[in-house]
Amino acid sequence: MIKCVKPFCITVLASMLVLSNSACKKPAGPGGKAAIKGKIHVKDYNTAVTTLLAEYDGAGESVYISYGDNVAANDNVKSGADGTFEFSYLRPGKYTVFVMTRDTSIKYSGADAELPLKYNVEIGGKKDTKDLGTINICK
């Protein structure tokens, strides 16, 4: 009887160990050492979107991030004086970073509709830093 119990106990303990390790995998989100960064650059057009009036670093622009498959923003940051932004302390996983830009398909006075520019990012390693480069938005 004792010989039959030992293999059964070992199987149960091994199964519990496997299940507990798989349950410890944390989803995308805050709490890690990875980061996503980039820079916002603004192109300022006239009302009809036919003439570029100015270009400048996007200081104070809101940049949003969604964790995993979330559709809504989970967090946001403001870009710095030079247009740079960073989401720090992220865990490995899938993220969507987005910033709002003017809808340039609408070309008449008072057309202030905005659209999100979305970037899908996957962080694979615990200390990865993903650089989205320069993101051009229209105003």
Stockholm file with secondary structure:
# STOCKHOLM 1.0

chainA/1-139         MIKCVKPFCITVLASMLVLSNSACKKPAGPGGKAAIKGKIHVKDYNTAVTTLLAEYDGAGESVYISYGDNVAANDNVKSGADGTFEFSYLRPGKYTVFVMTRDTSIKYSGADAELPLKYNVEIGGKKDTKDLGTINICK
#=GR chainA/1-139 SS CHHHHHHHHHHHHHHHHHHHHHHTCCCSSEEEEEEEEEEEEEEEECTTSCSEEEEEECTTCEEEEEETTCSSCSEEEECCTTSEEEEEEECSEEEEEEEEEECTTCCSTTCCCEEEEEEEEEECSTTCEEEEEEEEEEC
#=GC SS_cons         CHHHHHHHHHHHHHHHHHHHHHHTCCCSSEEEEEEEEEEEEEEEECTTSCSEEEEEECTTCEEEEEETTCSSCSEEEECCTTSEEEEEEECSEEEEEEEEEECTTCCSTTCCCEEEEEEEEEECSTTCEEEEEEEEEEC
//
